[in-house]
Amino acid sequence: MFLTILSEISTTSWILSFLAAFVIGLSKAGIKGIAIINVTFMAIAFEAKQSTGIVLPLLVIADVFAVIYYNRHTQWKYVAKFLPWMILGIVLGSWIGMDLPEKTFKIGMAIIIFLVLAIIVWWDQKKVNKVPTHWAFASGVGTLAGFTTMVGNLAGPISNIYFLAMRLPKNQFIGTAAWLFLIINVFKLPFHFFLWNTISAETLLLDLKLVPGIILGFVLGIKLVKMIDEAFFRKMILVLTALGAIIILIK
């Protein structure tokens, strides 16, 4: 079902999409590791492929907020090193993902979510502060991040691994990621407009109605950055995200 008029959206879809916008605000404010939730909620509320076009403008808006707030902490050398590989991944993702059937796209999105979860769990269990920093690591992770951000807006957790490898302090981590994703998400817009046709006047109107959710999440996220119990939070997010991926598969 492709989105045609806002009045056709169910109450459940409105609730899920507002929660997704709220989570986007939280994530861009610095509560890293929860971005998969907004993708999951949107994929449940709408068709998986269509949801990527609804989410993207929301991400751009939230990226602008994050850049304004964290700009002074940006480390441009890491943006310059990672960005070209993400662009390559986006180009590959736009070509491969453009003609994928909805069922295949949905299964692929769920698989990517589970893979990212596995990487996060592996990282937590290793309990080390250093990962490979060879150029092949940046190119591999960057290309995968670009591909997944094109086909499902799922680059956040993957790019987090790269920034963790660079051992950036928290504010530099958030500020650098803010600029990186603002550039990347703006770069993706023409692909969704002209190749995939997942962004339209109607989806943009829906996005406009969801902006308050982003603002609420961003303001709350700023306050929670220093207060949250990360260990408990990460475990909760991993469980909820896994459940969401299962729902996507059986929906």
N, C-alpha and C positions, 0 to 999 in steps of 0.2 A: 504494500500500500504506500503510494507516494503522497506526501503531504500536499494537500490542495487548499483547504481553507481551515483557519484556526478553530472554527466552531466544531470541526470534526474530531479534534483531539480529545481523547478521554480524560476524565479527571485524574486517573492514575498516571497517564502520560504527562500531564501538567505537573503533578507532584514530583515524579521522577526527574523531569527536565529541570525543575526549579532546584531540587536537591543536587543535581549535576552541576548547575551553575554555582551553587553555594560551595561545593567541593572544589570547583575550579578556583574560586576566590581564595579558599583556604590554602590550596596548593601553591598558587602564585605568591601568596604572602610569606611562604617559607615552610609550610608544613609538607615537607617532601615525602614521597612514597605513597600518596593517596590518589594520584592522578588517574590510576586505572579505574577507580570507582566512578568517576564522572563518565568515562567511556562506557562502562558497564551499564550504568543507569540509562544513558541515552540509547544504547543499543537495544535495551529491553523496551524502552518507551516507543522507539521507532525502528524501522528497518536498519540493520547493521550498517550498510553502506551509506544510506541516507543520513544516518546520525552523524557521520563524520563531517558532513557539510553544515549541519546545525551547530556542532561543537566548535568548529574552527573560528568563526567570528567571535564567539565568546572567549576563546583563548586569546585572540588578538587584543580584545578589550582588557582582559585581565593582565596580559603582558605589559600593556601601556601603564597600568597602575603600578605593576612591579618595577618597571624601569624608572618611573618617577620617584618611587620610594627608595629603591636600592641602587640607583645609578652610580653613586659615589664609590661603591664597592666593586664595580666591574673590573675584571682582569681581562683586558682585550687580547692578550697573547693567546689565551686559551680559546677564546671565541674564534680567532683567526686560524688556529690549528685544527679545530674540530668542524668548523662550518663547511669547508669544501666537501668533506666526506658525507656530511648530512645532505648536502645538495645533490650529490651523486645518488644517494639512497632514495631521495624524493623522486628523482627522474626515473629510476628503476621502478619504484612503487607506483608511479602514475601510469607507466606503460603496462606493467603486469596486472595492476589492480583495476584498470579501467573497464575491462570486459569480463571480470569475474562474475559468475552467477551469484545471486544473493545467498543461496545455501552455502556455496563454497566460501564466500566472503565471511559469512557468520562463523563457520567452522575454523577458518584461518585466524579470525580475530580471537576466538576462544583459545586456540593453540598458542598464539602469541602471548596472551595473558598468562597462561600456565607456564610458558617458558620464562617469562619475566619473573613470575613468582618463584620459580625454581632458582633463578639466578640470585634473587634477593635472599632466599632461605640459605643458599650455599654461602653467600657473602657473610651472613650473620653467624653461621656455624664455624666458618674459618677463623673468625675473630682476629684478623690481621689488619694492619693499617697500610699495607703495601700490595699493589698488584702490578703486572707488567706495564711499563711505560714506553716500550718500544713503539716506533711509528706505526707498526703493523697493528698494534692494539688500538691506537687512535683511529686508524683507517677502518678497521673491522667494526669497532663499536659505533663509529660515526655513520658508516654506511647502513648498518642495521637500524640505528636510531632514525635515520632519514627515511628508510623504507617503512618502518612501523609507524612513523608519524604521518606518512602519506596514506597508508591503507587503514589506519585506525586511531590516529592521534595518540599513539602509545609510546612515544619516544622518551618521555620523562624518566621512568624508572631505568631505562637503558642508559641514557645520558648521565644519570646520577652515578652510575658505576665509574664512568670516566672521570667525573669531577671528584669522586672519592679517591680515585687513584692519584689525582693531583694533590690530594690532601689540603684542599682549600679550606680556610676558616669559614664558619657558617655564613657570615654576611657576604663574603666574597663569592662563596658558592651560589648563594641566592641571586646576587647582583649579576654575576657572569651568566648564569642560566637565564635570567630575565631578558637580557639583550639577545642572547643566542636564539631564544624561542620567539622573541618578537620578530627578528629578521626571518627566521625559518617559516613562521606561520603566515607572515605577509607574503613570502615567496610562494607558499602553497595556494594562495587564494585563486590565482588565474587557472590553476589546474582544476579546482572544484567548480569554478564558474563555467569554463569553456570546454573542458574535456569530460569531466564526470557529470556535470549538470546537477550537482547536489546542493548548490546554493542558488536561491531564487529570492524574489521580493517577499514571498510568503515565509521562507525560512528566516530571512533577515528580520521580518516583523516579529516572528516568534522569539528570535534572539533579543530583540529590543525589550520585549516583555520580561525577559529573564535577567536583564542587567542588574536589577535590585538584588537578586540572589548572589551575583558576583560581588557586589559592593559589601553586602552583609558578611559573606564569607571572608573577604579580604580584610575587613576591619577586625573581625574576630580572630583571624589567623595571625595578624600582627601581635595581638595580645597574648595568643597562646604559644608563640614561638619559644618563649623563655620559660613557660610554665608546664608544658606537657610532659607526661611520663612517657618517654620515647619507647622504652621496652614494651610496655603494655600496649601502647598505641600501634606499634608496628605489627604485633601479633594479631590485634583486632582487625587491622586493615588487611592482612594476609588472608585471614579466614573469610571476611566479607567479600573480598575480591574473588577468591576461589569459588564461593557460592554463586556470585554473580556470573562468572564464566560458565558454570554448570547450567544456570538458568538460560543463558544465551543459547546454549546448545540444544536444550529441550524445548525452547519457546517455539 
